[in-house]
């Protein structure tokens, strides 16, 4: 039987929230960097319902999320 104190549970919860926020910030920075490097207005293309651009952006965000999750898990 696990004997976890309330302090340990709250500490783990705090770390989970911290890693989640850091992961979201890294995703945002990755998107902004990608947006600056590629000479295309992604927001304008998304407003025109360009599904190819949406798929590229989704792939980018999933790729960054996989990398961040592996770093956090280590």
N, C-alpha and C positions, 0 to 999 in steps of 0.2 A: 504494500500500500504506500502510495506517495504521501509524504508529509511536507507539503509546501506551505510556507507561511504566507500571510497576506502581503508582506513586504516583498517577497520574492515574486509573487504573482503580479503585483503592481509594477515592480521593476521590469519584468519581462514585457508587460503590456506597454510600458513607456518606451522600451527599446523597439518594440514592434511599430509603434506609432512613429518614432523617430526615423527608423529605416524606411517606412512608407513615405514619409514626407521627403526624405532625401532622394528616394527613388523617383518620386514625381518631379522633383526639381531637376534631376538629371535628365529625365525624359523631356522636360520643357526646354532645357538648354540644348539638348541634342536636336530637337525640332528647330529651334531658332538658328542653330549653327547650320543645319541642312538647308534651311530657308535662305540663309545669307549666301551659301556656297553655290546653290543652283540658281541660274538666272531665269527664274520663272515665278510669277505671282501665284502661289498656291491657293491663297484665299479667293482670288478672282476665278481661278479654274474650278475650285470647289463650288462656288456660287453658280457656275455654269453647268453643274452636275456632271463634271468630268470624272467618271468612275475610275479611269486609269490612274489619275493623280491620287484619288482617294486610296486606291490599293497600294500605291507606292508609299504613301505616308503611313498607312496602316502597317505595312511591312517594316518600315523604318522604326516605328514605335515598338512593334513586337520584338524586333531585333535588339533594340536598346534595352527593353524590359528583360529579355532573357539574360543579357550580359549583366545587368544590375542585379538580378535575382541570384546569379551565380556568385557574384562578388559578396553579396550580403550573406549568402549561405556559408561562405568559406570562413 
